[in-house]
Structures are given as structure tokens and as C-alpha cells.
């Protein structure tokens, strides 16, 4: 069993609030080691409410699988 699988098995047993802490810690490690572009993610999160009506519509469902 690989490390990721071991982590998964451990996290599955945690209450949801503690699992969220683990997820936050993973995000911290990704940022610390340059594996995550925080500014780009923040920009996407800021755009999401304004763009939701454009991204989520029946007319454009054909693009959802791409």
C-alpha cells in the first residue's frame, strides 16, 4: 500500500471537521512547496459567483465533458 492510500485510510476514519483540517494542511503543504498557485485559485474563486450563470447552463452542456 502506497503512502497516499495509507493517508486515505486514516482520513476516512476521522470526523468530518478533522478531515477538513487534514485537507487544509495539504493545501498549506502544496503552497509551501510551490505546488499550488494560490493567486490563480483565489482569482478563480472570486470569478465563480459572477460566472456561474455562464458556466452552468443547458445550452453549453456539450462542453462539460471536455
PDB file of N, CA, C, O and CB in Angstrom:
ATOM      1  N   UNK A   1       0.844  -1.172   0.000  1.00  0.00           N
ATOM      2  CA  UNK A   1       0.000   0.000   0.000  1.00  0.00           C
ATOM      3  C   UNK A   1       0.893   1.240   0.000  1.00  0.00           C
ATOM      4  O   UNK A   1       1.819   1.353   0.803  1.00  0.00           O
ATOM      5  CB  UNK A   1      -0.962  -0.005   1.219  1.00  0.00           C
ATOM      6  N   UNK A   2       0.599   2.164  -0.911  1.00  0.00           N
ATOM      7  CA  UNK A   2       1.383   3.389  -1.014  1.00  0.00           C
ATOM      8  C   UNK A   2       1.015   4.403   0.057  1.00  0.00           C
ATOM      9  O   UNK A   2       0.029   4.238   0.776  1.00  0.00           O
ATOM     10  CB  UNK A   2       1.202   4.004  -2.377  1.00  0.00           C
ATOM     11  N   UNK A   3       1.802   5.429   0.150  1.00  0.00           N
ATOM     12  CA  UNK A   3       1.601   6.461   1.167  1.00  0.00           C
ATOM     13  C   UNK A   3       0.247   7.139   1.019  1.00  0.00           C
ATOM     14  O   UNK A   3      -0.455   7.331   2.012  1.00  0.00           O
ATOM     15  CB  UNK A   3       2.710   7.500   1.090  1.00  0.00           C
ATOM     16  N   UNK A   4      -0.133   7.503  -0.196  1.00  0.00           N
ATOM     17  CA  UNK A   4      -1.415   8.167  -0.407  1.00  0.00           C
ATOM     18  C   UNK A   4      -2.568   7.278   0.048  1.00  0.00           C
ATOM     19  O   UNK A   4      -3.529   7.765   0.645  1.00  0.00           O
ATOM     20  CB  UNK A   4      -1.587   8.544  -1.883  1.00  0.00           C
ATOM     21  N   UNK A   5      -2.481   5.994  -0.227  1.00  0.00           N
ATOM     22  CA  UNK A   5      -3.535   5.061   0.198  1.00  0.00           C
ATOM     23  C   UNK A   5      -3.587   4.962   1.729  1.00  0.00           C
ATOM     24  O   UNK A   5      -4.671   4.894   2.308  1.00  0.00           O
ATOM     25  CB  UNK A   5      -3.299   3.657  -0.421  1.00  0.00           C
ATOM     26  N   UNK A   6      -2.439   4.955   2.371  1.00  0.00           N
ATOM     27  CA  UNK A   6      -2.402   4.916   3.844  1.00  0.00           C
ATOM     28  C   UNK A   6      -3.050   6.170   4.430  1.00  0.00           C
ATOM     29  O   UNK A   6      -3.816   6.095   5.391  1.00  0.00           O
ATOM     30  CB  UNK A   6      -0.941   4.783   4.352  1.00  0.00           C
ATOM     31  N   UNK A   7      -2.734   7.318   3.840  1.00  0.00           N
ATOM     32  CA  UNK A   7      -3.333   8.577   4.301  1.00  0.00           C
ATOM     33  C   UNK A   7      -4.843   8.519   4.107  1.00  0.00           C
ATOM     34  O   UNK A   7      -5.599   8.896   5.002  1.00  0.00           O
ATOM     35  CB  UNK A   7      -2.729   9.797   3.541  1.00  0.00           C
ATOM     36  N   UNK A   8      -5.279   8.058   2.961  1.00  0.00           N
ATOM     37  CA  UNK A   8      -6.707   7.938   2.675  1.00  0.00           C
ATOM     38  C   UNK A   8      -7.403   7.059   3.718  1.00  0.00           C
ATOM     39  O   UNK A   8      -8.463   7.421   4.229  1.00  0.00           O
ATOM     40  CB  UNK A   8      -6.922   7.362   1.265  1.00  0.00           C
ATOM     41  N   UNK A   9      -6.815   5.925   4.028  1.00  0.00           N
ATOM     42  CA  UNK A   9      -7.413   5.016   5.007  1.00  0.00           C
ATOM     43  C   UNK A   9      -7.535   5.677   6.383  1.00  0.00           C
ATOM     44  O   UNK A   9      -8.538   5.497   7.074  1.00  0.00           O
ATOM     45  CB  UNK A   9      -6.581   3.734   5.115  1.00  0.00           C
ATOM     46  N   UNK A  10      -6.525   6.431   6.772  1.00  0.00           N
ATOM     47  CA  UNK A  10      -6.557   7.112   8.071  1.00  0.00           C
ATOM     48  C   UNK A  10      -7.612   8.219   8.098  1.00  0.00           C
ATOM     49  O   UNK A  10      -8.365   8.348   9.063  1.00  0.00           O
ATOM     50  CB  UNK A  10      -5.178   7.699   8.396  1.00  0.00           C
ATOM     51  N   UNK A  11      -7.655   9.008   7.035  1.00  0.00           N
ATOM     52  CA  UNK A  11      -8.581  10.144   6.986  1.00  0.00           C
ATOM     53  C   UNK A  11     -10.034   9.670   6.957  1.00  0.00           C
ATOM     54  O   UNK A  11     -10.911  10.341   7.501  1.00  0.00           O
ATOM     55  CB  UNK A  11      -8.288  11.019   5.757  1.00  0.00           C
ATOM     56  N   UNK A  12     -10.291   8.553   6.345  1.00  0.00           N
ATOM     57  CA  UNK A  12     -11.662   8.022   6.283  1.00  0.00           C
ATOM     58  C   UNK A  12     -12.256   7.808   7.663  1.00  0.00           C
ATOM     59  O   UNK A  12     -13.473   7.877   7.831  1.00  0.00           O
ATOM     60  CB  UNK A  12     -11.685   6.714   5.516  1.00  0.00           C
ATOM     61  N   UNK A  13     -11.421   7.552   8.639  1.00  0.00           N
ATOM     62  CA  UNK A  13     -11.917   7.266   9.994  1.00  0.00           C
ATOM     63  C   UNK A  13     -12.165   8.534  10.809  1.00  0.00           C
ATOM     64  O   UNK A  13     -12.768   8.474  11.880  1.00  0.00           O
ATOM     65  CB  UNK A  13     -10.927   6.379  10.730  1.00  0.00           C
ATOM     66  N   UNK A  14     -11.709   9.668  10.314  1.00  0.00           N
ATOM     67  CA  UNK A  14     -11.834  10.913  11.070  1.00  0.00           C
ATOM     68  C   UNK A  14     -13.228  11.526  10.929  1.00  0.00           C
ATOM     69  O   UNK A  14     -13.891  11.348   9.908  1.00  0.00           O
ATOM     70  CB  UNK A  14     -10.779  11.914  10.610  1.00  0.00           C
ATOM     71  N   UNK A  15     -13.661  12.243  11.955  1.00  0.00           N
ATOM     72  CA  UNK A  15     -14.889  13.035  11.796  1.00  0.00           C
ATOM     73  C   UNK A  15     -14.662  14.104  10.725  1.00  0.00           C
ATOM     74  O   UNK A  15     -13.524  14.493  10.465  1.00  0.00           O
ATOM     75  CB  UNK A  15     -15.313  13.695  13.154  1.00  0.00           C
ATOM     76  N   UNK A  16     -15.728  14.568  10.117  1.00  0.00           N
ATOM     77  CA  UNK A  16     -15.620  15.491   9.001  1.00  0.00           C
ATOM     78  C   UNK A  16     -14.814  16.750   9.346  1.00  0.00           C
ATOM     79  O   UNK A  16     -14.027  17.219   8.523  1.00  0.00           O
ATOM     80  CB  UNK A  16     -16.999  15.881   8.537  1.00  0.00           C
ATOM     81  N   UNK A  17     -14.996  17.290  10.526  1.00  0.00           N
ATOM     82  CA  UNK A  17     -14.275  18.510  10.907  1.00  0.00           C
ATOM     83  C   UNK A  17     -12.759  18.274  10.920  1.00  0.00           C
ATOM     84  O   UNK A  17     -11.995  19.137  10.488  1.00  0.00           O
ATOM     85  CB  UNK A  17     -14.747  18.999  12.293  1.00  0.00           C
ATOM     86  N   UNK A  18     -12.332  17.130  11.405  1.00  0.00           N
ATOM     87  CA  UNK A  18     -10.894  16.822  11.421  1.00  0.00           C
ATOM     88  C   UNK A  18     -10.379  16.514  10.017  1.00  0.00           C
ATOM     89  O   UNK A  18      -9.244  16.853   9.684  1.00  0.00           O
ATOM     90  CB  UNK A  18     -10.609  15.632  12.353  1.00  0.00           C
ATOM     91  N   UNK A  19     -11.200  15.882   9.205  1.00  0.00           N
ATOM     92  CA  UNK A  19     -10.799  15.608   7.815  1.00  0.00           C
ATOM     93  C   UNK A  19     -10.580  16.925   7.069  1.00  0.00           C
ATOM     94  O   UNK A  19      -9.672  17.029   6.244  1.00  0.00           O
ATOM     95  CB  UNK A  19     -11.876  14.743   7.086  1.00  0.00           C
ATOM     96  N   UNK A  20     -11.417  17.937   7.362  1.00  0.00           N
ATOM     97  CA  UNK A  20     -11.225  19.250   6.742  1.00  0.00           C
ATOM     98  C   UNK A  20      -9.906  19.871   7.175  1.00  0.00           C
ATOM     99  O   UNK A  20      -9.251  20.547   6.382  1.00  0.00           O
ATOM    100  CB  UNK A  20     -12.385  20.185   7.096  1.00  0.00           C
ATOM    101  N   UNK A  21      -9.508  19.651   8.423  1.00  0.00           N
ATOM    102  CA  UNK A  21      -8.207  20.153   8.888  1.00  0.00           C
ATOM    103  C   UNK A  21      -7.067  19.498   8.112  1.00  0.00           C
ATOM    104  O   UNK A  21      -6.097  20.161   7.745  1.00  0.00           O
ATOM    105  CB  UNK A  21      -8.035  19.894  10.400  1.00  0.00           C
ATOM    106  N   UNK A  22      -7.190  18.207   7.869  1.00  0.00           N
ATOM    107  CA  UNK A  22      -6.177  17.494   7.080  1.00  0.00           C
ATOM    108  C   UNK A  22      -6.123  18.086   5.676  1.00  0.00           C
ATOM    109  O   UNK A  22      -5.038  18.306   5.138  1.00  0.00           O
ATOM    110  CB  UNK A  22      -6.486  15.966   7.021  1.00  0.00           C
ATOM    111  N   UNK A  23      -7.279  18.342   5.084  1.00  0.00           N
ATOM    112  CA  UNK A  23      -7.328  18.930   3.754  1.00  0.00           C
ATOM    113  C   UNK A  23      -6.692  20.317   3.740  1.00  0.00           C
ATOM    114  O   UNK A  23      -5.962  20.656   2.808  1.00  0.00           O
ATOM    115  CB  UNK A  23      -8.769  19.008   3.264  1.00  0.00           C
ATOM    116  N   UNK A  24      -6.964  21.114   4.762  1.00  0.00           N
ATOM    117  CA  UNK A  24      -6.327  22.433   4.871  1.00  0.00           C
ATOM    118  C   UNK A  24      -4.810  22.301   4.970  1.00  0.00           C
ATOM    119  O   UNK A  24      -4.077  23.083   4.366  1.00  0.00           O
ATOM    120  CB  UNK A  24      -6.869  23.193   6.095  1.00  0.00           C
ATOM    121  N   UNK A  25      -4.344  21.321   5.724  1.00  0.00           N
ATOM    122  CA  UNK A  25      -2.907  21.107   5.874  1.00  0.00           C
ATOM    123  C   UNK A  25      -2.266  20.706   4.550  1.00  0.00           C
ATOM    124  O   UNK A  25      -1.154  21.131   4.236  1.00  0.00           O
ATOM    125  CB  UNK A  25      -2.638  20.037   6.931  1.00  0.00           C
ATOM    126  N   UNK A  26      -2.965  19.894   3.785  1.00  0.00           N
ATOM    127  CA  UNK A  26      -2.456  19.519   2.465  1.00  0.00           C
ATOM    128  C   UNK A  26      -2.313  20.766   1.597  1.00  0.00           C
ATOM    129  O   UNK A  26      -1.317  20.924   0.891  1.00  0.00           O
ATOM    130  CB  UNK A  26      -3.392  18.484   1.783  1.00  0.00           C
ATOM    131  N   UNK A  27      -3.302  21.646   1.650  1.00  0.00           N
ATOM    132  CA  UNK A  27      -3.219  22.899   0.907  1.00  0.00           C
ATOM    133  C   UNK A  27      -2.042  23.740   1.350  1.00  0.00           C
ATOM    134  O   UNK A  27      -1.354  24.344   0.527  1.00  0.00           O
ATOM    135  CB  UNK A  27      -4.496  23.686   1.063  1.00  0.00           C
ATOM    136  N   UNK A  28      -1.810  23.779   2.656  1.00  0.00           N
ATOM    137  CA  UNK A  28      -0.654  24.507   3.190  1.00  0.00           C
ATOM    138  C   UNK A  28       0.650  23.932   2.641  1.00  0.00           C
ATOM    139  O   UNK A  28       1.531  24.681   2.221  1.00  0.00           O
ATOM    140  CB  UNK A  28      -0.648  24.458   4.731  1.00  0.00           C
ATOM    141  N   UNK A  29       0.774  22.609   2.643  1.00  0.00           N
ATOM    142  CA  UNK A  29       1.995  21.974   2.131  1.00  0.00           C
ATOM    143  C   UNK A  29       2.183  22.248   0.640  1.00  0.00           C
ATOM    144  O   UNK A  29       3.300  22.486   0.183  1.00  0.00           O
ATOM    145  CB  UNK A  29       1.952  20.460   2.380  1.00  0.00           C
ATOM    146  N   UNK A  30       1.081  22.214  -0.114  1.00  0.00           N
ATOM    147  CA  UNK A  30       1.187  22.500  -1.546  1.00  0.00           C
ATOM    148  C   UNK A  30       1.676  23.923  -1.780  1.00  0.00           C
ATOM    149  O   UNK A  30       2.521  24.163  -2.643  1.00  0.00           O
ATOM    150  CB  UNK A  30      -0.166  22.286  -2.240  1.00  0.00           C
ATOM    151  N   UNK A  31       1.142  24.863  -1.008  1.00  0.00           N
ATOM    152  CA  UNK A  31       1.558  26.256  -1.141  1.00  0.00           C
ATOM    153  C   UNK A  31       3.012  26.434  -0.715  1.00  0.00           C
ATOM    154  O   UNK A  31       3.785  27.104  -1.400  1.00  0.00           O
ATOM    155  CB  UNK A  31       0.649  27.167  -0.310  1.00  0.00           C
ATOM    156  N   UNK A  32       3.377  25.843   0.399  1.00  0.00           N
ATOM    157  CA  UNK A  32       4.736  25.958   0.936  1.00  0.00           C
ATOM    158  C   UNK A  32       5.781  25.457  -0.051  1.00  0.00           C
ATOM    159  O   UNK A  32       6.865  26.030  -0.163  1.00  0.00           O
ATOM    160  CB  UNK A  32       4.853  25.185   2.243  1.00  0.00           C
ATOM    161  N   UNK A  33       5.453  24.395  -0.761  1.00  0.00           N
ATOM    162  CA  UNK A  33       6.414  23.770  -1.666  1.00  0.00           C
ATOM    163  C   UNK A  33       6.207  24.167  -3.129  1.00  0.00           C
ATOM    164  O   UNK A  33       6.776  23.552  -4.030  1.00  0.00           O
ATOM    165  CB  UNK A  33       6.330  22.272  -1.536  1.00  0.00           C
ATOM    166  N   UNK A  34       5.392  25.196  -3.359  1.00  0.00           N
ATOM    167  CA  UNK A  34       5.206  25.706  -4.712  1.00  0.00           C
ATOM    168  C   UNK A  34       4.418  24.795  -5.632  1.00  0.00           C
ATOM    169  O   UNK A  34       4.562  24.875  -6.852  1.00  0.00           O
ATOM    170  CB  UNK A  34       6.518  25.967  -5.317  1.00  0.00           C
ATOM    171  N   UNK A  35       3.591  23.934  -5.070  1.00  0.00           N
ATOM    172  CA  UNK A  35       2.804  23.012  -5.884  1.00  0.00           C
ATOM    173  C   UNK A  35       1.415  23.570  -6.181  1.00  0.00           C
ATOM    174  O   UNK A  35       0.643  22.961  -6.922  1.00  0.00           O
ATOM    175  CB  UNK A  35       2.684  21.665  -5.183  1.00  0.00           C
ATOM    176  N   UNK A  36       1.102  24.724  -5.605  1.00  0.00           N
ATOM    177  CA  UNK A  36      -0.215  25.326  -5.770  1.00  0.00           C
ATOM    178  C   UNK A  36      -0.037  26.812  -6.039  1.00  0.00           C
ATOM    179  O   UNK A  36       0.740  27.489  -5.367  1.00  0.00           O
ATOM    180  CB  UNK A  36      -1.108  25.088  -4.515  1.00  0.00           C
ATOM    181  N   UNK A  37      -0.767  27.308  -7.031  1.00  0.00           N
ATOM    182  CA  UNK A  37      -0.746  28.732  -7.351  1.00  0.00           C
ATOM    183  C   UNK A  37      -1.924  29.387  -6.632  1.00  0.00           C
ATOM    184  O   UNK A  37      -3.036  29.424  -7.158  1.00  0.00           O
ATOM    185  CB  UNK A  37      -0.817  28.976  -8.906  1.00  0.00           C
ATOM    186  N   UNK A  38      -1.679  29.896  -5.446  1.00  0.00           N
ATOM    187  CA  UNK A  38      -2.730  30.452  -4.596  1.00  0.00           C
ATOM    188  C   UNK A  38      -3.406  31.639  -5.267  1.00  0.00           C
ATOM    189  O   UNK A  38      -4.627  31.778  -5.186  1.00  0.00           O
ATOM    190  CB  UNK A  38      -2.156  30.871  -3.242  1.00  0.00           C
ATOM    191  N   UNK A  39      -2.643  32.490  -5.922  1.00  0.00           N
ATOM    192  CA  UNK A  39      -3.240  33.659  -6.559  1.00  0.00           C
ATOM    193  C   UNK A  39      -4.214  33.257  -7.662  1.00  0.00           C
ATOM    194  O   UNK A  39      -5.289  33.846  -7.781  1.00  0.00           O
ATOM    195  CB  UNK A  39      -2.151  34.564  -7.127  1.00  0.00           C
ATOM    196  N   UNK A  40      -3.857  32.276  -8.459  1.00  0.00           N
ATOM    197  CA  UNK A  40      -4.751  31.818  -9.524  1.00  0.00           C
ATOM    198  C   UNK A  40      -6.009  31.196  -8.933  1.00  0.00           C
ATOM    199  O   UNK A  40      -7.105  31.418  -9.447  1.00  0.00           O
ATOM    200  CB  UNK A  40      -4.035  30.807 -10.436  1.00  0.00           C
ATOM    201  N   UNK A  41      -5.869  30.424  -7.868  1.00  0.00           N
ATOM    202  CA  UNK A  41      -7.035  29.813  -7.230  1.00  0.00           C
ATOM    203  C   UNK A  41      -7.936  30.864  -6.603  1.00  0.00           C
ATOM    204  O   UNK A  41      -9.160  30.747  -6.660  1.00  0.00           O
ATOM    205  CB  UNK A  41      -6.597  28.806  -6.173  1.00  0.00           C
ATOM    206  N   UNK A  42      -7.340  31.891  -6.003  1.00  0.00           N
ATOM    207  CA  UNK A  42      -8.130  32.975  -5.430  1.00  0.00           C
ATOM    208  C   UNK A  42      -8.894  33.723  -6.523  1.00  0.00           C
ATOM    209  O   UNK A  42     -10.051  34.097  -6.336  1.00  0.00           O
ATOM    210  CB  UNK A  42      -7.227  33.945  -4.652  1.00  0.00           C
ATOM    211  N   UNK A  43      -8.242  33.935  -7.655  1.00  0.00           N
ATOM    212  CA  UNK A  43      -8.887  34.610  -8.775  1.00  0.00           C
ATOM    213  C   UNK A  43     -10.061  33.786  -9.291  1.00  0.00           C
ATOM    214  O   UNK A  43     -11.132  34.333  -9.552  1.00  0.00           O
ATOM    215  CB  UNK A  43      -7.877  34.867  -9.903  1.00  0.00           C
ATOM    216  N   UNK A  44      -9.870  32.481  -9.441  1.00  0.00           N
ATOM    217  CA  UNK A  44     -10.967  31.612  -9.887  1.00  0.00           C
ATOM    218  C   UNK A  44     -12.127  31.652  -8.907  1.00  0.00           C
ATOM    219  O   UNK A  44     -13.285  31.729  -9.317  1.00  0.00           O
ATOM    220  CB  UNK A  44     -10.478  30.168 -10.056  1.00  0.00           C
ATOM    221  N   UNK A  45     -11.824  31.602  -7.618  1.00  0.00           N
ATOM    222  CA  UNK A  45     -12.869  31.631  -6.597  1.00  0.00           C
ATOM    223  C   UNK A  45     -13.628  32.956  -6.637  1.00  0.00           C
ATOM    224  O   UNK A  45     -14.840  32.980  -6.420  1.00  0.00           O
ATOM    225  CB  UNK A  45     -12.263  31.408  -5.202  1.00  0.00           C
ATOM    226  N   UNK A  46     -12.934  34.049  -6.911  1.00  0.00           N
ATOM    227  CA  UNK A  46     -13.579  35.359  -6.989  1.00  0.00           C
ATOM    228  C   UNK A  46     -14.480  35.454  -8.223  1.00  0.00           C
ATOM    229  O   UNK A  46     -15.526  36.102  -8.174  1.00  0.00           O
ATOM    230  CB  UNK A  46     -12.520  36.475  -7.018  1.00  0.00           C
ATOM    231  N   UNK A  47     -14.086  34.817  -9.325  1.00  0.00           N
ATOM    232  CA  UNK A  47     -14.860  34.863 -10.556  1.00  0.00           C
ATOM    233  C   UNK A  47     -16.094  33.970 -10.512  1.00  0.00           C
ATOM    234  O   UNK A  47     -17.096  34.263 -11.164  1.00  0.00           O
ATOM    235  CB  UNK A  47     -13.992  34.467 -11.715  1.00  0.00           C
ATOM    236  N   UNK A  48     -16.028  32.904  -9.762  1.00  0.00           N
ATOM    237  CA  UNK A  48     -17.047  31.862  -9.808  1.00  0.00           C
ATOM    238  C   UNK A  48     -18.472  32.386  -9.610  1.00  0.00           C
ATOM    239  O   UNK A  48     -19.332  32.042 -10.420  1.00  0.00           O
ATOM    240  CB  UNK A  48     -16.748  30.831  -8.765  1.00  0.00           C
ATOM    241  N   UNK A  49     -18.780  33.189  -8.595  1.00  0.00           N
ATOM    242  CA  UNK A  49     -20.168  33.633  -8.440  1.00  0.00           C
ATOM    243  C   UNK A  49     -20.684  34.447  -9.635  1.00  0.00           C
ATOM    244  O   UNK A  49     -21.837  34.292 -10.036  1.00  0.00           O
ATOM    245  CB  UNK A  49     -20.295  34.458  -7.181  1.00  0.00           C
ATOM    246  N   UNK A  50     -19.849  35.298 -10.192  1.00  0.00           N
ATOM    247  CA  UNK A  50     -20.267  36.129 -11.319  1.00  0.00           C
ATOM    248  C   UNK A  50     -20.407  35.323 -12.608  1.00  0.00           C
ATOM    249  O   UNK A  50     -21.227  35.658 -13.463  1.00  0.00           O
ATOM    250  CB  UNK A  50     -19.276  37.259 -11.526  1.00  0.00           C
ATOM    251  N   UNK A  51     -19.614  34.266 -12.754  1.00  0.00           N
ATOM    252  CA  UNK A  51     -19.600  33.498 -13.987  1.00  0.00           C
ATOM    253  C   UNK A  51     -20.484  32.248 -13.944  1.00  0.00           C
ATOM    254  O   UNK A  51     -20.661  31.588 -14.968  1.00  0.00           O
ATOM    255  CB  UNK A  51     -18.196  33.102 -14.306  1.00  0.00           C
ATOM    256  N   UNK A  52     -21.031  31.920 -12.794  1.00  0.00           N
ATOM    257  CA  UNK A  52     -21.793  30.673 -12.650  1.00  0.00           C
ATOM    258  C   UNK A  52     -22.898  30.559 -13.693  1.00  0.00           C
ATOM    259  O   UNK A  52     -23.089  29.487 -14.266  1.00  0.00           O
ATOM    260  CB  UNK A  52     -22.397  30.583 -11.252  1.00  0.00           C
ATOM    261  N   UNK A  53     -23.632  31.645 -13.954  1.00  0.00           N
ATOM    262  CA  UNK A  53     -24.732  31.588 -14.919  1.00  0.00           C
ATOM    263  C   UNK A  53     -24.237  31.333 -16.340  1.00  0.00           C
ATOM    264  O   UNK A  53     -24.986  30.825 -17.174  1.00  0.00           O
ATOM    265  CB  UNK A  53     -25.529  32.884 -14.879  1.00  0.00           C
ATOM    266  N   UNK A  54     -23.009  31.673 -16.616  1.00  0.00           N
ATOM    267  CA  UNK A  54     -22.439  31.415 -17.937  1.00  0.00           C
ATOM    268  C   UNK A  54     -21.912  29.987 -18.011  1.00  0.00           C
ATOM    269  O   UNK A  54     -22.120  29.295 -19.008  1.00  0.00           O
ATOM    270  CB  UNK A  54     -21.312  32.423 -18.253  1.00  0.00           C
ATOM    271  N   UNK A  55     -21.239  29.550 -16.971  1.00  0.00           N
ATOM    272  CA  UNK A  55     -20.638  28.211 -16.970  1.00  0.00           C
ATOM    273  C   UNK A  55     -21.683  27.111 -16.841  1.00  0.00           C
ATOM    274  O   UNK A  55     -21.534  26.043 -17.435  1.00  0.00           O
ATOM    275  CB  UNK A  55     -19.632  28.091 -15.838  1.00  0.00           C
ATOM    276  N   UNK A  56     -22.731  27.359 -16.076  1.00  0.00           N
ATOM    277  CA  UNK A  56     -23.726  26.326 -15.791  1.00  0.00           C
ATOM    278  C   UNK A  56     -25.031  26.642 -16.512  1.00  0.00           C
ATOM    279  O   UNK A  56     -25.943  27.232 -15.932  1.00  0.00           O
ATOM    280  CB  UNK A  56     -23.966  26.203 -14.270  1.00  0.00           C
ATOM    281  N   UNK A  57     -25.114  26.249 -17.764  1.00  0.00           N
ATOM    282  CA  UNK A  57     -26.375  26.409 -18.480  1.00  0.00           C
ATOM    283  C   UNK A  57     -26.550  25.234 -19.428  1.00  0.00           C
ATOM    284  O   UNK A  57     -25.581  24.628 -19.884  1.00  0.00           O
ATOM    285  CB  UNK A  57     -26.417  27.758 -19.255  1.00  0.00           C
ATOM    286  N   UNK A  58     -27.805  24.929 -19.712  1.00  0.00           N
ATOM    287  CA  UNK A  58     -28.128  23.743 -20.519  1.00  0.00           C
ATOM    288  C   UNK A  58     -27.600  23.851 -21.938  1.00  0.00           C
ATOM    289  O   UNK A  58     -27.228  22.843 -22.540  1.00  0.00           O
ATOM    290  CB  UNK A  58     -29.630  23.528 -20.554  1.00  0.00           C
ATOM    291  N   UNK A  59     -27.564  25.062 -22.478  1.00  0.00           N
ATOM    292  CA  UNK A  59     -27.135  25.235 -23.866  1.00  0.00           C
ATOM    293  C   UNK A  59     -25.678  24.831 -24.072  1.00  0.00           C
ATOM    294  O   UNK A  59     -25.300  24.426 -25.171  1.00  0.00           O
ATOM    295  CB  UNK A  59     -27.330  26.679 -24.294  1.00  0.00           C
ATOM    296  N   UNK A  60     -24.877  24.934 -23.049  1.00  0.00           N
ATOM    297  CA  UNK A  60     -23.454  24.645 -23.171  1.00  0.00           C
ATOM    298  C   UNK A  60     -23.050  23.313 -22.537  1.00  0.00           C
ATOM    299  O   UNK A  60     -21.864  23.077 -22.307  1.00  0.00           O
ATOM    300  CB  UNK A  60     -22.663  25.757 -22.548  1.00  0.00           C
ATOM    301  N   UNK A  61     -24.019  22.439 -22.252  1.00  0.00           N
ATOM    302  CA  UNK A  61     -23.707  21.160 -21.622  1.00  0.00           C
ATOM    303  C   UNK A  61     -22.729  20.324 -22.457  1.00  0.00           C
ATOM    304  O   UNK A  61     -21.995  19.499 -21.913  1.00  0.00           O
ATOM    305  CB  UNK A  61     -24.988  20.373 -21.389  1.00  0.00           C
ATOM    306  N   UNK A  62     -22.721  20.532 -23.742  1.00  0.00           N
ATOM    307  CA  UNK A  62     -21.831  19.760 -24.620  1.00  0.00           C
ATOM    308  C   UNK A  62     -20.366  19.956 -24.229  1.00  0.00           C
ATOM    309  O   UNK A  62     -19.546  19.064 -24.446  1.00  0.00           O
ATOM    310  CB  UNK A  62     -22.041  20.167 -26.090  1.00  0.00           C
ATOM    311  N   UNK A  63     -20.028  21.117 -23.652  1.00  0.00           N
ATOM    312  CA  UNK A  63     -18.651  21.434 -23.282  1.00  0.00           C
ATOM    313  C   UNK A  63     -18.278  20.879 -21.921  1.00  0.00           C
ATOM    314  O   UNK A  63     -17.094  20.862 -21.582  1.00  0.00           O
ATOM    315  CB  UNK A  63     -18.443  22.926 -23.293  1.00  0.00           C
ATOM    316  N   UNK A  64     -19.242  20.421 -21.125  1.00  0.00           N
ATOM    317  CA  UNK A  64     -18.962  19.967 -19.763  1.00  0.00           C
ATOM    318  C   UNK A  64     -18.008  18.787 -19.694  1.00  0.00           C
ATOM    319  O   UNK A  64     -17.267  18.670 -18.718  1.00  0.00           O
ATOM    320  CB  UNK A  64     -20.237  19.600 -19.087  1.00  0.00           C
ATOM    321  N   UNK A  65     -17.994  17.934 -20.657  1.00  0.00           N
ATOM    322  CA  UNK A  65     -17.157  16.737 -20.627  1.00  0.00           C
ATOM    323  C   UNK A  65     -15.753  16.956 -21.144  1.00  0.00           C
ATOM    324  O   UNK A  65     -14.957  16.018 -21.186  1.00  0.00           O
ATOM    325  CB  UNK A  65     -17.797  15.661 -21.415  1.00  0.00           C
ATOM    326  N   UNK A  66     -15.436  18.164 -21.534  1.00  0.00           N
ATOM    327  CA  UNK A  66     -14.131  18.408 -22.135  1.00  0.00           C
ATOM    328  C   UNK A  66     -13.140  18.917 -21.150  1.00  0.00           C
ATOM    329  O   UNK A  66     -11.990  19.171 -21.507  1.00  0.00           O
ATOM    330  CB  UNK A  66     -14.243  19.368 -23.255  1.00  0.00           C
TER     331      UNK A  66
END
